[in-house]
Amino acid sequence: MPRRIQFASGLFLLLLIALFSMTPMQTTEAQTGGPTATPNDPLWLAFAGVRDALEDKFSVDLTIVQRWTFEEYEFVDGIDSCVTLDDPTTARLLYFGWRFIITGLNGRQYEGRSSFDHTIITACDTVTEASPAATAAPGTGLPAPVAGAGATGSFELGGHVLEISTNAVNLARRSGMTWIKKQVRYTPGQDASSAAGLINAAHTNGFKILLGIVGDRNALGANFDSYIQGFASYLGSVAAAGADAIEVWNEPNLDREWPTGQVNGASYTRMLAAAFNAIKGSNANTIVISAAPAPTGFWGSAGCAANGCNDDTFMQQMSAAGAANYMDCVGLHYNEGIIPPSQTSGDPRGGYPTYYFQSMLGRGLAPFGGKPACWTELGYLTPAGYSTPLPANFAWGQNTTVAQQASWLADAAVRSAQSGRVRLMIVWNVDFSLYTADDPQGGYAMLRPDGSCPACDALGTVMRR
C-alpha cells in the first residue's frame, strides 16, 4: 500500500547555506522530518537528484522554490509510469520509492520520483493524479465500524504487573496509577472466564484494567479468516465481562507475533476491524487500542520484508487500509531510551527516531489524524542490582541508573499528560523479576532487587501535583 507520509517546506538560498554548514546527521534519520541538506542523507540526495532532473528536463531553475512535498509511495505501474517512453520496454521495474512535488516561484508544480537509494530518478511529464491504491476509500472491503464511546477522558497512568497481588497493587497506588495491564494469550475455543477473573481482581482493588490479548501466529497463518472470527468473538466476550480497554494483539510488525510472509499493516487492519466491532458491539465503553508495533528500523529504506516491517511503514500501511476507523487509541511502545524524554538529539547510538521519546510519539500520531496515543509499554532498562550483564542486544542500557529510570519515567508521564495527545501511559513494568542472560525483564521493573522503588515515588510525586 502507498505510504502517505507527506511533508512540506520552503527552500530559500540562505537556509540552504545554513543547513549545509551544520554538522551532518546520521543517514538513518531519513524517516522523520523533512529532507536535511546534508550530502550523506539518502532522502536529501534523492531530492537533489529529482530537482536536477527536473531542471534539465524543463530548463527551469529550482534552486529557490515556493514549496516542496515528499512522500514514500507505491508506483503501481512503475516509477516511469509518469513519462511517455519512446520504447515502453525500457521502463524500469521499480515500484516503491520517494515521490516529490516541487512548486516553483511562478506557481508551476513539477513531479519527480526516486528510488529509496536515490540511484533511479524520474522527472515526470506532469504532476500525476494519486494512484487508485492511494486514494481508495479507507476500509474498502471492511465492515462499517460500530459506534462506541472512544478514548474519552484525561491522561491516566498505569503499569504492567506480573500478578494482581497485594504488593503490585500497593506499588501501583504509590505511583499514582489508576490502571493495571495484564496480557492474555488466546487459544481457539476458550471462554472469557480467566480474563473475567483479572477484570474482577483489578476492579475490586480500585483499578481499571487494560488487557493486551494475543494469540497463536501459526494458527492465524493457517486459516486467517476463520481465526480472526474466533479471536474477535473472544474479544467481544472479554469486553462484555467489563474490560476497560483491550489492546488487539501485540507487535504484529514482527514475524515472532505474526505469520511470516503475511506481515503487513493492511492485513492486521482486517483483524482490528473485526475486533473493534465485536468489542463495541458488546461494550461500547471498552477502549479499543491498536496493537503497538515493535519500534524498529531493521528493514531500512525497504520498509518491509517477509519477516517484518519497520514500525512507521507498518502504521502507514494500517492508515492507508482505514485502521483509524477501528481504534479509539493508537498503541505505541517506547522501551529503548537511554536519554531523558526532553532530549531530541544526543543519543550516542545516533539519531534514529525510535531512540527518542518525542519523535516516537510523533511517529505514532502522524498517520492517524486526531486519534490519541496510548503507550501500552513504556520503560527504561537498567541492570543495577543484578549480577548478570545485560544480553548483547540490550547492552545499550548498561549505563542507565535506577535514579535515571525513576526520573525519566516521571518526565515521560508529565510530557505525555502535557501533550494533550496521550490518553494512557502503561509503564513496562511494575514488578517483574525475571532477569536472565537472554531476557532482562527485571531490568525494566520499577521494583528493584533490593526491594526499593524510586520510580514509584518519582511517579507518585508528579501524578499527585
QUIMOMO-V321600 format. One record per residue. N is the residue number from 1. RES is the residue in three letters. PHI is phi as a letter, one per 40 degrees, with the letter a starting at -180 (none if undefined). Layout:
BEGIN
{{N:RES:PHI} {N:RES:PHI}}
END
This chain:
BEGIN
{{1:MET:none} {2:PRO:c} {3:ARG:b} {4:ARG:c} {5:ILE:c} {6:GLN:b} {7:PHE:b} {8:ALA:a} {9:SER:a} {10:GLY:c} {11:LEU:b} {12:PHE:b} {13:LEU:d} {14:LEU:c} {15:LEU:c} {16:LEU:c} {17:ILE:c} {18:ALA:c} {19:LEU:c} {20:PHE:c} {21:SER:c} {22:MET:c} {23:THR:c} {24:PRO:d} {25:MET:c} {26:GLN:c} {27:THR:c} {28:THR:c} {29:GLU:c} {30:ALA:c} {31:GLN:c} {32:THR:b} {33:GLY:g} {34:GLY:c} {35:PRO:d} {36:THR:c} {37:ALA:c} {38:THR:b} {39:PRO:d} {40:ASN:c} {41:ASP:c} {42:PRO:d} {43:LEU:c} {44:TRP:c} {45:LEU:c} {46:ALA:c} {47:PHE:c} {48:ALA:c} {49:GLY:c} {50:VAL:c} {51:ARG:c} {52:ASP:c} {53:ALA:c} {54:LEU:c} {55:GLU:c} {56:ASP:c} {57:LYS:c} {58:PHE:b} {59:SER:f} {60:VAL:b} {61:ASP:c} {62:LEU:b} {63:THR:c} {64:ILE:b} {65:VAL:b} {66:GLN:c} {67:ARG:a} {68:TRP:a} {69:THR:b} {70:PHE:a} {71:GLU:a} {72:GLU:c} {73:TYR:a} {74:GLU:c} {75:PHE:c} {76:VAL:d} {77:ASP:b} {78:GLY:h} {79:ILE:c} {80:ASP:c} {81:SER:c} {82:CYS:c} {83:VAL:b} {84:THR:c} {85:LEU:c} {86:ASP:c} {87:ASP:b} {88:PRO:d} {89:THR:c} {90:THR:c} {91:ALA:d} {92:ARG:c} {93:LEU:c} {94:LEU:b} {95:TYR:b} {96:PHE:b} {97:GLY:i} {98:TRP:c} {99:ARG:b} {100:PHE:b} {101:ILE:b} {102:ILE:b} {103:THR:b} {104:GLY:c} {105:LEU:c} {106:ASN:c} {107:GLY:g} {108:ARG:c} {109:GLN:b} {110:TYR:b} {111:GLU:b} {112:GLY:b} {113:ARG:b} {114:SER:a} {115:SER:c} {116:PHE:c} {117:ASP:c} {118:HIS:f} {119:THR:c} {120:ILE:b} {121:ILE:b} {122:THR:b} {123:ALA:c} {124:CYS:c} {125:ASP:c} {126:THR:a} {127:VAL:c} {128:THR:c} {129:GLU:c} {130:ALA:c} {131:SER:c} {132:PRO:d} {133:ALA:c} {134:ALA:c} {135:THR:b} {136:ALA:d} {137:ALA:d} {138:PRO:d} {139:GLY:g} {140:THR:d} {141:GLY:g} {142:LEU:b} {143:PRO:c} {144:ALA:c} {145:PRO:c} {146:VAL:c} {147:ALA:c} {148:GLY:a} {149:ALA:c} {150:GLY:g} {151:ALA:c} {152:THR:c} {153:GLY:h} {154:SER:c} {155:PHE:d} {156:GLU:b} {157:LEU:b} {158:GLY:a} {159:GLY:a} {160:HIS:c} {161:VAL:b} {162:LEU:c} {163:GLU:a} {164:ILE:c} {165:SER:c} {166:THR:d} {167:ASN:c} {168:ALA:c} {169:VAL:c} {170:ASN:c} {171:LEU:c} {172:ALA:c} {173:ARG:c} {174:ARG:d} {175:SER:c} {176:GLY:g} {177:MET:c} {178:THR:b} {179:TRP:b} {180:ILE:b} {181:LYS:b} {182:LYS:b} {183:GLN:b} {184:VAL:b} {185:ARG:b} {186:TYR:c} {187:THR:b} {188:PRO:d} {189:GLY:g} {190:GLN:c} {191:ASP:c} {192:ALA:c} {193:SER:c} {194:SER:c} {195:ALA:c} {196:ALA:c} {197:GLY:c} {198:LEU:c} {199:ILE:c} {200:ASN:c} {201:ALA:c} {202:ALA:c} {203:HIS:c} {204:THR:c} {205:ASN:c} {206:GLY:g} {207:PHE:b} {208:LYS:c} {209:ILE:b} {210:LEU:b} {211:LEU:b} {212:GLY:c} {213:ILE:b} {214:VAL:b} {215:GLY:b} {216:ASP:b} {217:ARG:c} {218:ASN:c} {219:ALA:c} {220:LEU:c} {221:GLY:c} {222:ALA:c} {223:ASN:a} {224:PHE:d} {225:ASP:c} {226:SER:c} {227:TYR:c} {228:ILE:c} {229:GLN:c} {230:GLY:c} {231:PHE:c} {232:ALA:c} {233:SER:c} {234:TYR:c} {235:LEU:c} {236:GLY:c} {237:SER:c} {238:VAL:c} {239:ALA:c} {240:ALA:c} {241:ALA:c} {242:GLY:h} {243:ALA:d} {244:ASP:c} {245:ALA:a} {246:ILE:b} {247:GLU:c} {248:VAL:c} {249:TRP:g} {250:ASN:a} {251:GLU:f} {252:PRO:c} {253:ASN:c} {254:LEU:b} {255:ASP:c} {256:ARG:c} {257:GLU:b} {258:TRP:b} {259:PRO:d} {260:THR:d} {261:GLY:g} {262:GLN:b} {263:VAL:c} {264:ASN:a} {265:GLY:c} {266:ALA:c} {267:SER:c} {268:TYR:c} {269:THR:c} {270:ARG:c} {271:MET:c} {272:LEU:d} {273:ALA:c} {274:ALA:c} {275:ALA:c} {276:PHE:d} {277:ASN:c} {278:ALA:c} {279:ILE:c} {280:LYS:c} {281:GLY:c} {282:SER:c} {283:ASN:a} {284:ALA:c} {285:ASN:c} {286:THR:c} {287:ILE:c} {288:VAL:c} {289:ILE:b} {290:SER:c} {291:ALA:c} {292:ALA:c} {293:PRO:c} {294:ALA:c} {295:PRO:c} {296:THR:a} {297:GLY:b} {298:PHE:d} {299:TRP:c} {300:GLY:f} {301:SER:c} {302:ALA:c} {303:GLY:g} {304:CYS:a} {305:ALA:a} {306:ALA:c} {307:ASN:c} {308:GLY:i} {309:CYS:b} {310:ASN:d} {311:ASP:c} {312:ASP:c} {313:THR:c} {314:PHE:c} {315:MET:c} {316:GLN:c} {317:GLN:c} {318:MET:d} {319:SER:d} {320:ALA:c} {321:ALA:c} {322:GLY:g} {323:ALA:c} {324:ALA:d} {325:ASN:c} {326:TYR:b} {327:MET:a} {328:ASP:c} {329:CYS:a} {330:VAL:c} {331:GLY:c} {332:LEU:b} {333:HIS:b} {334:TYR:a} {335:ASN:a} {336:GLU:b} {337:GLY:c} {338:ILE:b} {339:ILE:b} {340:PRO:c} {341:PRO:d} {342:SER:c} {343:GLN:c} {344:THR:b} {345:SER:a} {346:GLY:g} {347:ASP:c} {348:PRO:c} {349:ARG:c} {350:GLY:h} {351:GLY:b} {352:TYR:c} {353:PRO:c} {354:THR:c} {355:TYR:c} {356:TYR:b} {357:PHE:d} {358:GLN:c} {359:SER:c} {360:MET:c} {361:LEU:c} {362:GLY:c} {363:ARG:c} {364:GLY:c} {365:LEU:c} {366:ALA:d} {367:PRO:c} {368:PHE:b} {369:GLY:f} {370:GLY:c} {371:LYS:c} {372:PRO:c} {373:ALA:b} {374:CYS:b} {375:TRP:c} {376:THR:c} {377:GLU:a} {378:LEU:b} {379:GLY:a} {380:TYR:b} {381:LEU:c} {382:THR:a} {383:PRO:c} {384:ALA:d} {385:GLY:g} {386:TYR:b} {387:SER:c} {388:THR:c} {389:PRO:c} {390:LEU:c} {391:PRO:d} {392:ALA:d} {393:ASN:c} {394:PHE:b} {395:ALA:c} {396:TRP:d} {397:GLY:c} {398:GLN:d} {399:ASN:c} {400:THR:c} {401:THR:c} {402:VAL:c} {403:ALA:c} {404:GLN:c} {405:GLN:d} {406:ALA:c} {407:SER:c} {408:TRP:c} {409:LEU:c} {410:ALA:c} {411:ASP:c} {412:ALA:c} {413:ALA:c} {414:VAL:c} {415:ARG:c} {416:SER:c} {417:ALA:c} {418:GLN:c} {419:SER:c} {420:GLY:g} {421:ARG:b} {422:VAL:b} {423:ARG:c} {424:LEU:a} {425:MET:b} {426:ILE:b} {427:VAL:c} {428:TRP:b} {429:ASN:b} {430:VAL:c} {431:ASP:a} {432:PHE:c} {433:SER:b} {434:LEU:c} {435:TYR:a} {436:THR:b} {437:ALA:c} {438:ASP:b} {439:ASP:a} {440:PRO:c} {441:GLN:d} {442:GLY:c} {443:GLY:c} {444:TYR:c} {445:ALA:c} {446:MET:c} {447:LEU:c} {448:ARG:c} {449:PRO:d} {450:ASP:c} {451:GLY:g} {452:SER:c} {453:CYS:a} {454:PRO:d} {455:ALA:c} {456:CYS:d} {457:ASP:c} {458:ALA:c} {459:LEU:c} {460:GLY:d} {461:THR:c} {462:VAL:c} {463:MET:c} {464:ARG:b} {465:ARG:c}}
END
